[in-house]
Structures are given as C-alpha cells and as structure tokens.
Amino acid sequence: MYYFYVLRNLSNPDEFYTGSSRDLKRRLAQHNHGEQAATRGRQWEVIYYEAYKVERAVRDRERTIKRNGRMRTYLMGRIKSQFTE
C-alpha cells in the first residue's frame, strides 16, 4: 500500500505537512527524528491519511493537493473541523 498523509505539528497545531510514503510508520519516525529538512526540529502526529494500491495514484493525489489551492483548502478545512469544538 501507498499512503498520502497529513501531519500536524504537536507544538503548533496550526502547522501541517502533507506527503506520501509506502511505509507510513517509518516515514513518521523519520519526520520526528529530524531526518527530513522540511520538518526538522518539530514533533508531528498523523491526523489524516488515504491508502492507495498504486504508487502513481498516491503521487498524483499528493501533487494535486500541493498544487491546487482550492483542493488543499477544502481538505484542510475538513481536517481542522475535527479539532474544533
């Protein structure tokens, strides 16, 4: 399986990171151990993910979310609504 995921910064709940990986647990550990420059120095938690059978599909999804502001805004709005009272 391949995963598209959204991480949330534990010390700044308004900061998010999106990415994709074949091994979600390993990838989260890499983010939290400072092995990724974009997320170094912060602790993260997975707050959303989608599973895909084909790598191309997950790469297309990640590219779409990162390039299309309207789709990203919609997705982040859905995710953020889980954390508001």
MMTF fields as JSON, N, C-alpha, C and O atoms, coordinates in Angstrom:
{
  "mmtfVersion": "1.0.0",
  "mmtfProducer": "UNKNOWN",
  "numBonds": 339,
  "numAtoms": 340,
  "numGroups": 85,
  "numChains": 1,
  "numModels": 1,
  "chainsPerModel": [1],
  "groupsPerChain": [85],
  "chainIdList": ["A"],
  "bondAtomList": [4, 2, 8, 6, 12, 10, 16, 14, 20, 18, 24, 22, 28, 26, 32, 30, 36, 34, 40, 38, 44, 42, 48, 46, 52, 50, 56, 54, 60, 58, 64, 62, 68, 66, 72, 70, 76, 74, 80, 78, 84, 82, 88, 86, 92, 90, 96, 94, 100, 98, 104, 102, 108, 106, 112, 110, 116, 114, 120, 118, 124, 122, 128, 126, 132, 130, 136, 134, 140, 138, 144, 142, 148, 146, 152, 150, 156, 154, 160, 158, 164, 162, 168, 166, 172, 170, 176, 174, 180, 178, 184, 182, 188, 186, 192, 190, 196, 194, 200, 198, 204, 202, 208, 206, 212, 210, 216, 214, 220, 218, 224, 222, 228, 226, 232, 230, 236, 234, 240, 238, 244, 242, 248, 246, 252, 250, 256, 254, 260, 258, 264, 262, 268, 266, 272, 270, 276, 274, 280, 278, 284, 282, 288, 286, 292, 290, 296, 294, 300, 298, 304, 302, 308, 306, 312, 310, 316, 314, 320, 318, 324, 322, 328, 326, 332, 330, 336, 334],
  "bondOrderList": [1, 1, 1, 1, 1, 1, 1, 1, 1, 1, 1, 1, 1, 1, 1, 1, 1, 1, 1, 1, 1, 1, 1, 1, 1, 1, 1, 1, 1, 1, 1, 1, 1, 1, 1, 1, 1, 1, 1, 1, 1, 1, 1, 1, 1, 1, 1, 1, 1, 1, 1, 1, 1, 1, 1, 1, 1, 1, 1, 1, 1, 1, 1, 1, 1, 1, 1, 1, 1, 1, 1, 1, 1, 1, 1, 1, 1, 1, 1, 1, 1, 1, 1, 1],
  "groupList": [{"groupName": "MET", "atomNameList": ["N", "CA", "C", "O"], "elementList": ["N", "C", "C", "O"], "formalChargeList": [0, 0, 0, 0], "bondAtomList": [1, 0, 2, 1, 3, 2], "bondOrderList": [1, 1, 2], "singleLetterCode": "M", "chemCompType": "L-PEPTIDE LINKING"}, {"groupName": "TYR", "atomNameList": ["N", "CA", "C", "O"], "elementList": ["N", "C", "C", "O"], "formalChargeList": [0, 0, 0, 0], "bondAtomList": [1, 0, 2, 1, 3, 2], "bondOrderList": [1, 1, 2], "singleLetterCode": "Y", "chemCompType": "L-PEPTIDE LINKING"}, {"groupName": "PHE", "atomNameList": ["N", "CA", "C", "O"], "elementList": ["N", "C", "C", "O"], "formalChargeList": [0, 0, 0, 0], "bondAtomList": [1, 0, 2, 1, 3, 2], "bondOrderList": [1, 1, 2], "singleLetterCode": "F", "chemCompType": "L-PEPTIDE LINKING"}, {"groupName": "VAL", "atomNameList": ["N", "CA", "C", "O"], "elementList": ["N", "C", "C", "O"], "formalChargeList": [0, 0, 0, 0], "bondAtomList": [1, 0, 2, 1, 3, 2], "bondOrderList": [1, 1, 2], "singleLetterCode": "V", "chemCompType": "L-PEPTIDE LINKING"}, {"groupName": "LEU", "atomNameList": ["N", "CA", "C", "O"], "elementList": ["N", "C", "C", "O"], "formalChargeList": [0, 0, 0, 0], "bondAtomList": [1, 0, 2, 1, 3, 2], "bondOrderList": [1, 1, 2], "singleLetterCode": "L", "chemCompType": "L-PEPTIDE LINKING"}, {"groupName": "ARG", "atomNameList": ["N", "CA", "C", "O"], "elementList": ["N", "C", "C", "O"], "formalChargeList": [0, 0, 0, 0], "bondAtomList": [1, 0, 2, 1, 3, 2], "bondOrderList": [1, 1, 2], "singleLetterCode": "R", "chemCompType": "L-PEPTIDE LINKING"}, {"groupName": "ASN", "atomNameList": ["N", "CA", "C", "O"], "elementList": ["N", "C", "C", "O"], "formalChargeList": [0, 0, 0, 0], "bondAtomList": [1, 0, 2, 1, 3, 2], "bondOrderList": [1, 1, 2], "singleLetterCode": "N", "chemCompType": "L-PEPTIDE LINKING"}, {"groupName": "SER", "atomNameList": ["N", "CA", "C", "O"], "elementList": ["N", "C", "C", "O"], "formalChargeList": [0, 0, 0, 0], "bondAtomList": [1, 0, 2, 1, 3, 2], "bondOrderList": [1, 1, 2], "singleLetterCode": "S", "chemCompType": "L-PEPTIDE LINKING"}, {"groupName": "PRO", "atomNameList": ["N", "CA", "C", "O"], "elementList": ["N", "C", "C", "O"], "formalChargeList": [0, 0, 0, 0], "bondAtomList": [1, 0, 2, 1, 3, 2], "bondOrderList": [1, 1, 2], "singleLetterCode": "P", "chemCompType": "L-PEPTIDE LINKING"}, {"groupName": "ASP", "atomNameList": ["N", "CA", "C", "O"], "elementList": ["N", "C", "C", "O"], "formalChargeList": [0, 0, 0, 0], "bondAtomList": [1, 0, 2, 1, 3, 2], "bondOrderList": [1, 1, 2], "singleLetterCode": "D", "chemCompType": "L-PEPTIDE LINKING"}, {"groupName": "GLU", "atomNameList": ["N", "CA", "C", "O"], "elementList": ["N", "C", "C", "O"], "formalChargeList": [0, 0, 0, 0], "bondAtomList": [1, 0, 2, 1, 3, 2], "bondOrderList": [1, 1, 2], "singleLetterCode": "E", "chemCompType": "L-PEPTIDE LINKING"}, {"groupName": "THR", "atomNameList": ["N", "CA", "C", "O"], "elementList": ["N", "C", "C", "O"], "formalChargeList": [0, 0, 0, 0], "bondAtomList": [1, 0, 2, 1, 3, 2], "bondOrderList": [1, 1, 2], "singleLetterCode": "T", "chemCompType": "L-PEPTIDE LINKING"}, {"groupName": "GLY", "atomNameList": ["N", "CA", "C", "O"], "elementList": ["N", "C", "C", "O"], "formalChargeList": [0, 0, 0, 0], "bondAtomList": [1, 0, 2, 1, 3, 2], "bondOrderList": [1, 1, 2], "singleLetterCode": "G", "chemCompType": "PEPTIDE LINKING"}, {"groupName": "LYS", "atomNameList": ["N", "CA", "C", "O"], "elementList": ["N", "C", "C", "O"], "formalChargeList": [0, 0, 0, 0], "bondAtomList": [1, 0, 2, 1, 3, 2], "bondOrderList": [1, 1, 2], "singleLetterCode": "K", "chemCompType": "L-PEPTIDE LINKING"}, {"groupName": "ALA", "atomNameList": ["N", "CA", "C", "O"], "elementList": ["N", "C", "C", "O"], "formalChargeList": [0, 0, 0, 0], "bondAtomList": [1, 0, 2, 1, 3, 2], "bondOrderList": [1, 1, 2], "singleLetterCode": "A", "chemCompType": "L-PEPTIDE LINKING"}, {"groupName": "GLN", "atomNameList": ["N", "CA", "C", "O"], "elementList": ["N", "C", "C", "O"], "formalChargeList": [0, 0, 0, 0], "bondAtomList": [1, 0, 2, 1, 3, 2], "bondOrderList": [1, 1, 2], "singleLetterCode": "Q", "chemCompType": "L-PEPTIDE LINKING"}, {"groupName": "HIS", "atomNameList": ["N", "CA", "C", "O"], "elementList": ["N", "C", "C", "O"], "formalChargeList": [0, 0, 0, 0], "bondAtomList": [1, 0, 2, 1, 3, 2], "bondOrderList": [1, 1, 2], "singleLetterCode": "H", "chemCompType": "L-PEPTIDE LINKING"}, {"groupName": "TRP", "atomNameList": ["N", "CA", "C", "O"], "elementList": ["N", "C", "C", "O"], "formalChargeList": [0, 0, 0, 0], "bondAtomList": [1, 0, 2, 1, 3, 2], "bondOrderList": [1, 1, 2], "singleLetterCode": "W", "chemCompType": "L-PEPTIDE LINKING"}, {"groupName": "ILE", "atomNameList": ["N", "CA", "C", "O"], "elementList": ["N", "C", "C", "O"], "formalChargeList": [0, 0, 0, 0], "bondAtomList": [1, 0, 2, 1, 3, 2], "bondOrderList": [1, 1, 2], "singleLetterCode": "I", "chemCompType": "L-PEPTIDE LINKING"}],
  "groupTypeList": [0, 1, 1, 2, 1, 3, 4, 5, 6, 4, 7, 6, 8, 9, 10, 2, 1, 11, 12, 7, 7, 5, 9, 4, 13, 5, 5, 4, 14, 15, 16, 6, 16, 12, 10, 15, 14, 14, 11, 5, 12, 5, 15, 17, 10, 3, 18, 1, 1, 10, 14, 1, 13, 3, 10, 5, 14, 3, 5, 9, 5, 10, 5, 11, 18, 13, 5, 6, 12, 5, 0, 5, 11, 1, 4, 0, 12, 5, 18, 13, 7, 15, 2, 11, 10],
  "groupIdList": [1, 2, 3, 4, 5, 6, 7, 8, 9, 10, 11, 12, 13, 14, 15, 16, 17, 18, 19, 20, 21, 22, 23, 24, 25, 26, 27, 28, 29, 30, 31, 32, 33, 34, 35, 36, 37, 38, 39, 40, 41, 42, 43, 44, 45, 46, 47, 48, 49, 50, 51, 52, 53, 54, 55, 56, 57, 58, 59, 60, 61, 62, 63, 64, 65, 66, 67, 68, 69, 70, 71, 72, 73, 74, 75, 76, 77, 78, 79, 80, 81, 82, 83, 84, 85],
  "secStructList": [7, 3, 3, 3, 3, 3, 3, 3, 3, 1, 1, 7, 6, 6, 7, 3, 3, 3, 3, 3, 3, 1, 7, 2, 2, 2, 2, 2, 2, 2, 2, 2, 6, 6, 7, 1, 4, 4, 4, 6, 6, 1, 7, 3, 3, 3, 3, 3, 3, 3, 3, 3, 1, 1, 2, 2, 2, 2, 2, 2, 2, 2, 2, 2, 2, 2, 2, 7, 2, 2, 2, 2, 2, 2, 2, 2, 2, 2, 2, 2, 4, 4, 4, 7, 7],
  "xCoordList": [0.838, 0.0, 0.887, 2.029, 0.322, 0.964, 0.031, -1.191, 0.606, -0.194, 0.07, 1.217, -1.01, -0.966, -1.326, -2.287, -0.566, -0.812, -0.715, -0.116, -1.331, -1.241, -0.749, -1.307, 0.302, 0.854, 0.5, 0.346, 0.372, 0.15, 1.27, 1.648, 1.792, 2.854, 2.264, 1.265, 2.868, 2.336, 2.478, 1.654, 3.499, 3.683, 2.993, 2.801, 2.62, 1.901, 0.784, 0.99, -0.4, -1.476, -1.984, -2.779, -1.542, -1.947, -0.959, -1.148, 0.087, 1.091, 0.886, 0.805, 0.806, 0.565, 1.608, 2.235, 1.78, 2.69, 2.002, 1.418, 2.061, 1.49, 2.59, 3.596, 2.394, 3.38, 2.814, 1.619, 3.683, 3.269, 4.415, 5.585, 4.049, 5.051, 4.47, 3.254, 5.349, 4.924, 4.807, 3.997, 5.605, 5.599, 5.337, 6.259, 4.105, 3.698, 4.354, 4.763, 4.46, 5.08, 6.555, 7.03, 7.263, 8.675, 8.838, 9.728, 7.975, 8.063, 7.796, 8.483, 6.808, 6.54, 7.757, 8.122, 8.378, 9.578, 10.694, 11.412, 10.851, 11.862, 11.583, 12.501, 10.336, 9.974, 10.288, 10.841, 9.944, 10.119, 11.559, 11.898, 12.406, 13.823, 14.71, 15.936, 14.101, 14.865, 15.547, 16.486, 15.111, 15.733, 15.213, 15.732, 14.206, 13.64, 13.793, 13.319, 14.447, 14.759, 13.506, 13.514, 12.451, 11.247, 10.538, 9.792, 10.75, 10.035, 10.969, 10.522, 12.231, 13.245, 12.962, 12.531, 13.209, 13.116, 11.722, 11.497, 10.787, 9.42, 8.914, 9.415, 7.928, 7.301, 5.956, 5.225, 5.637, 4.464, 3.596, 4.06, 2.318, 1.394, 0.612, 0.333, 0.264, -0.556, -2.001, -2.53, -2.631, -4.022, -4.962, -6.182, -4.39, -5.212, -4.349, -3.178, -4.924, -4.226, -5.224, -6.362, -4.775, -5.527, -4.615, -3.42, -5.164, -4.378, -4.677, -5.82, -3.617, -3.711, -2.938, -1.931, -3.4, -2.705, -1.593, -0.633, -1.727, -0.795, -0.011, -0.593, 1.309, 2.155, 1.801, 1.782, 1.527, 1.199, -0.027, -0.072, -1.008, -2.225, -1.922, -2.453, -1.08, -0.754, 0.099, -0.058, 0.988, 1.814, 0.95, 1.161, -0.018, -0.947, -1.765, -1.977, -2.223, -3.007, -2.167, -2.628, -0.953, -0.073, 0.189, 0.112, 0.49, 0.759, -0.471, -0.348, -1.637, -2.872, -3.104, -3.416, -2.956, -3.191, -2.166, -2.521, -0.916, 0.118, 0.022, 0.399, -0.47, -0.531, -1.868, -1.916, -2.944, -4.273, -4.746, -5.18, -4.662, -5.013, -6.441, -6.714, -7.343, -8.753, -8.967, -9.682, -8.349, -8.486, -7.8, -8.311, -6.64, -5.933, -6.76, -6.868, -7.336, -8.165, -9.352, -9.681, -9.989, -11.131, -10.707, -11.348, -9.635, -9.169, -8.771, -9.154, -8.012, -7.568, -8.749, -8.738, -9.753, -10.951, -11.66, -12.103, -11.761, -12.37, -11.568, -12.134, -10.255, -9.399, -9.453, -9.61, -9.326, -9.324, -10.639, -10.655, -11.738, -13.038, -13.106, -13.935, -12.253, -12.2, -11.66, -11.945, -10.892, -10.207, -10.85, -10.342, -11.949, -12.627, -13.855, -14.486, -14.178, -15.342, -16.588, -17.66],
  "yCoordList": [-1.182, 0.0, 1.251, 1.235, 2.313, 3.617, 4.591, 4.459, 5.56, 6.448, 7.915, 8.344, 8.669, 10.131, 10.503, 9.965, 11.425, 11.718, 13.214, 13.986, 13.582, 14.943, 14.828, 14.084, 15.573, 15.623, 16.953, 17.965, 16.942, 18.179, 18.332, 17.378, 19.541, 19.868, 19.851, 20.522, 19.094, 18.968, 20.251, 20.508, 21.055, 22.287, 23.488, 24.508, 23.389, 24.451, 23.8, 23.461, 23.624, 22.877, 23.484, 22.856, 24.691, 25.3, 25.028, 25.513, 24.261, 23.93, 22.487, 21.567, 22.312, 21.0, 20.703, 21.609, 19.425, 18.983, 17.847, 16.961, 17.857, 16.77, 16.032, 16.625, 14.739, 13.945, 12.598, 12.345, 11.728, 10.374, 9.414, 9.796, 8.168, 7.169, 5.771, 5.581, 4.818, 3.423, 2.863, 1.969, 3.379, 2.911, 4.111, 4.855, 4.291, 5.477, 5.56, 6.644, 4.451, 4.465, 4.866, 5.677, 4.297, 4.634, 6.107, 6.79, 6.581, 7.976, 8.948, 9.963, 8.653, 9.497, 9.521, 10.579, 8.381, 8.32, 9.175, 9.847, 9.164, 9.998, 11.482, 12.246, 11.881, 13.283, 13.648, 14.717, 12.781, 13.091, 12.984, 13.525, 12.295, 12.187, 13.166, 13.062, 14.115, 15.152, 14.726, 15.389, 13.65, 13.152, 13.848, 13.613, 14.692, 15.424, 16.919, 17.434, 17.608, 19.023, 19.879, 20.791, 19.603, 20.44, 20.346, 21.256, 19.279, 19.088, 18.985, 18.685, 19.225, 19.068, 19.982, 21.123, 19.467, 20.26, 20.341, 21.068, 19.597, 19.615, 18.184, 17.278, 17.994, 16.686, 16.699, 17.688, 15.598, 15.509, 14.333, 13.361, 14.436, 13.317, 13.201, 14.201, 11.975, 11.746, 12.048, 11.478, 12.948, 13.265, 12.841, 12.857, 12.461, 12.061, 11.264, 11.585, 10.227, 9.521, 8.852, 8.572, 8.606, 7.874, 6.767, 6.989, 5.583, 4.44, 4.181, 4.269, 3.861, 3.578, 2.3, 2.008, 1.552, 0.339, 0.617, -0.147, 1.713, 2.019, 3.289, 4.302, 3.223, 4.362, 5.609, 6.714, 5.444, 6.606, 7.356, 8.586, 6.621, 7.25, 8.114, 9.217, 7.627, 8.415, 9.624, 10.694, 9.468, 10.604, 11.671, 12.868, 11.227, 12.177, 12.925, 14.131, 12.215, 12.842, 13.877, 14.992, 13.518, 14.453, 15.692, 16.818, 15.488, 16.6, 17.506, 18.731, 16.91, 17.687, 18.545, 19.731, 17.963, 18.71, 19.824, 20.926, 19.565, 20.58, 21.704, 22.838, 21.415, 22.433, 23.161, 24.298, 22.53, 23.098, 23.687, 22.956, 24.989, 25.667, 25.425, 25.304, 25.355, 25.145, 23.761, 23.624, 22.751, 21.394, 21.276, 20.619, 21.916, 21.887, 22.578, 22.077, 23.714, 24.448, 23.602, 23.558, 22.934, 22.078, 20.938, 20.698, 20.238, 19.117, 19.584, 18.968, 20.658, 21.143, 21.628, 21.476, 22.202, 22.605, 21.411, 21.468, 20.331, 19.097, 18.557, 18.143, 18.561, 18.02, 18.899, 18.392, 20.205, 21.126, 21.091, 21.308, 20.824, 20.788, 19.673, 19.732, 18.664, 17.584, 18.081, 17.489, 19.154, 19.612, 20.838, 21.341, 21.317, 22.463, 21.995, 21.004, 22.72, 22.333, 23.011, 22.803],
  "zCoordList": [0.0, 0.0, 0.0, 0.458, -0.522, -0.537, 0.175, 0.098, 0.861, 1.685, 1.369, 1.245, 1.243, 1.256, 2.677, 3.228, 3.295, 4.701, 4.989, 4.241, 6.104, 6.622, 8.058, 8.865, 8.36, 9.716, 10.358, 9.674, 11.679, 12.425, 13.438, 14.116, 13.529, 14.473, 15.881, 16.14, 16.789, 18.142, 18.961, 19.839, 18.693, 19.466, 18.822, 19.483, 17.556, 16.861, 16.044, 14.878, 16.644, 15.985, 14.68, 13.98, 14.342, 13.074, 11.945, 10.83, 12.219, 11.199, 10.743, 11.557, 9.426, 8.841, 7.771, 7.222, 7.49, 6.448, 5.694, 6.318, 4.375, 3.583, 2.844, 2.453, 2.656, 1.943, 1.56, 1.719, 1.048, 0.695, 0.981, 0.992, 1.211, 1.551, 1.38, 1.377, 1.242, 1.2, 2.608, 2.851, 3.54, 4.928, 5.838, 6.172, 6.227, 6.975, 8.349, 8.766, 9.053, 10.385, 10.304, 11.1, 9.347, 9.171, 8.804, 9.312, 7.925, 7.473, 8.619, 8.735, 9.472, 10.634, 11.556, 12.069, 11.769, 12.599, 11.998, 12.737, 10.686, 10.036, 10.284, 10.583, 10.161, 10.425, 11.875, 12.137, 12.806, 14.226, 14.714, 15.767, 13.962, 14.339, 13.582, 13.637, 12.877, 12.204, 10.927, 10.487, 10.32, 9.097, 7.844, 6.753, 7.979, 6.851, 7.102, 8.115, 6.194, 6.383, 6.588, 7.415, 5.862, 5.933, 7.273, 7.634, 8.013, 9.274, 10.477, 11.584, 10.271, 11.325, 12.515, 12.348, 13.71, 14.936, 15.531, 16.498, 14.959, 15.48, 15.603, 14.937, 16.452, 16.615, 15.902, 15.955, 15.239, 14.377, 14.754, 15.35, 14.395, 14.527, 13.221, 12.559, 12.866, 11.678, 12.062, 13.016, 11.312, 11.609, 10.483, 10.647, 9.337, 8.201, 7.242, 7.039, 6.654, 5.582, 4.656, 5.032, 3.446, 2.431, 1.921, 1.728, 1.703, 1.23, -0.251, -0.699, -0.993, -2.422, -2.734, -2.089, -3.706, -4.121, -5.116, -5.216, -5.851, -6.937, -6.594, -6.203, -6.744, -6.399, -7.214, -6.673, -8.472, -9.316, -8.785, -8.826, -8.292, -7.763, -6.546, -6.422, -5.654, -4.463, -4.831, -4.242, -5.783, -6.227, -6.902, -6.707, -7.692, -8.323, -7.274, -7.394, -6.251, -5.18, -4.441, -4.198, -4.088, -3.385, -4.246, -3.755, -5.497, -6.407, -6.525, -6.499, -6.651, -6.769, -5.53, -5.646, -4.358, -3.112, -2.955, -2.537, -3.278, -3.102, -4.132, -3.836, -5.325, -6.384, -6.478, -6.946, -6.044, -6.196, -4.867, -3.976, -4.743, -3.5, -3.062, -1.868, -4.001, -3.658, -3.037, -2.044, -3.621, -3.074, -1.717, -0.809, -1.585, -0.303, 0.777, 1.897, 0.446, 1.407, 1.849, 3.034, 0.903, 1.225, 2.148, 3.171, 1.795, 2.608, 4.001, 4.995, 4.081, 5.39, 6.227, 7.448, 5.599, 6.318, 6.943, 8.09, 6.175, 6.711, 7.879, 8.89, 7.742, 8.795, 10.036, 11.147, 9.861, 11.002, 11.762, 12.973, 11.075, 11.752, 12.794, 13.702, 12.68, 13.672, 15.012, 16.052, 14.992, 16.18, 16.831, 17.833, 16.279, 16.871, 17.612, 17.247, 18.648, 19.462, 18.984, 19.552]
}
